[in-house]
Amino acid sequence: MSVLARIAQGDNTAFTECIDRYGGLVWSLARKMTRNAADAEDATQEIFLTLWKHASRFDPQKGSEATFIATIARRSLIDRLRQRQRRPVEVPMDDLEPLAWVAPSNGENSLEASRAATALAALRPEQQQVISLAVVEGLSQSEIAAQTGMPLGTVKTLMRRGLLAIRALLGEVQS
């Protein structure tokens, strides 16, 4: 009888045997598809939990246990990757560089720069980061996505919404 069939019947020793037998396979897949060892450990644990819950779905007529486990692992890892990409990256305020480029000087430009800095400071940290990288460092949206690890669509959305918010704030300040 297969290890997965025994797990489906509630055999606790079979689950330990499954981890011993297929742990290396799952770990290697997790390590290849995650950012670091901690993420790989979390993913591996989740994959084995999924296997424990869904062991009854294994059909030896359709393939081997190793193939079934690798497929479950791969799908789970892809789901984790997609979930992480959908979530905006939270950037602590301490990680943002100070807005030194808005140094006050004499004249009208100083007043406009001060208003722009105030409006920028009112944005969410990730919007501040994206706009600062574009304005101060002159990075394109693709370059910002590569540097921050955010998906390009997220960078575009953050920049657009941030610029709209700044325009609205500047409109309120100037009125």
Summary of the structure (lengths in Angstrom):
residues: 175
radius of gyration: 24.9
end to end distance: 77.7
largest distance: 83.4
contacts: 465
relative contact order: 0.09
helix: 76%
strand: 0%
